[in-house]
Structures are given as structure tokens and as C-alpha cells.
Amino acid sequence: MASSDGAKLIKQGAEARIYHTTFMGKGSIVKERFKKTYRHPTLDAKLSQKRTGQEVRTIMKCRKAGIATPVVYFVDTKQHSIHMEYVEDSQTVREYIQQLQKSGATEEDERLLSLASKMGKTVAAMHAVDVVHGDLTTSNMLLRQPYEDSALVMIDFGLSQTSHLWEDKGVDLYVLERALLSTHPNTEKLFQAILDAYTKNYKKSSEVMKKLEEVRQRGRKRVMVG
């Protein structure tokens, strides 16, 4: 793709390649699921089509609920690719937290607490419409400039699903917790601030919190056994 239309490969994951290009004169990101040679071609095509469709539906559902996501420009069902908005003047939440920490910011810094509140509110809004992201990390959240005033832009819904199950939502939060603590040291209080905002903004959060604790306990047991 990159060689044929000038698109630039910027990331490759286990399931898809991400390109930076243009669409109708606008900066664009193309997420293209590539063929898996270890799967039967027919099965691979069906799975890619299904997952691409699920990702687009999830993005649209989030936007309808008022959650910021990149605008979807075009879906190529044959190439299993999604052409979407390139979020200009943005950085990942991961980069933003790392910059603040390098400058000496502590967990009590108002900028970090404000960010934690945004994160909790955003995940609460997703879970309220039964969207489970599946890969909640600080690399899959963007901030536009000016960063302190920006709403979170949620990206990479490749592992997302629609689920009303408390356990699925609890696992979503657990993934975020592990990703945050492993990537950003000394952020235990920051994650608690995320949970505080989540419970304040999601009426059914008590059931999710119970499942989160159960998932935590299973995780501790696995560590002890290992």
C-alpha cells in the first residue's frame, strides 16, 4: 500500500498495519487488516470482515454517545481497511504523563488529576452504552492541543466488543490498571482517581467494581502460583 499511493507505514501490530496518508485532501489514518497465512483464506477473510465491521460500529456507537473518536471517512470491505481522521496536533496520554513526570510532577499535580477525571468519565461513558474497549492503555488515548483543555480521543477499537456483562467491564478496567501501573511508575493514586470519576459517572459501577476486585484476586493468585 505504502509504495503504491504514497502512504507511510507508521505502525504494525499483530492484526493490522497503520498508515498515514490523505483522504479527500485531509490528513488520514488507514488501518488495514492483513492476511494471516496460518488461517484458511476463506476463514481469514470472514474474520477480518467481521472484526473490521465491529470496530467501525463501535466507533460510531461511541460518537453517538458523545465520546470523541476519529471520524471514519471510508471503509473498504475488500481490503478490510478503515480510512479515518488523522488527529492533528495531538499526543498520546502516555506521552503526556511521561512528560509531566519527567518535569517533576507528582500524583497530586492538578494536571494529572484532571486527566484522571477525564479518563474515568470517558470509560464510564463507554461502559454506559455497553462498549468494552478491550485494549485500554494510555497509548490508545489522545489529547489535542491545548492538552489541559482537551477531551480524550479514544482510538484503536480493534479488540472492542459490545457487552453488558459486568465482568467484561471489570476486565476492561483491570487492563487499564495494569497498563497504567506498568508504564507509569508511582501512579496508584492516579488510578484511584480514575476509579473515583468512573464510579461517580456510571450509575451501575458498583457491580463492575465487584468484578474488578475478583479479577484482581485471580491475577494475584496467578502471580503467587507462578
Disulfide bonds with the S-S distance in Angstrom:
none
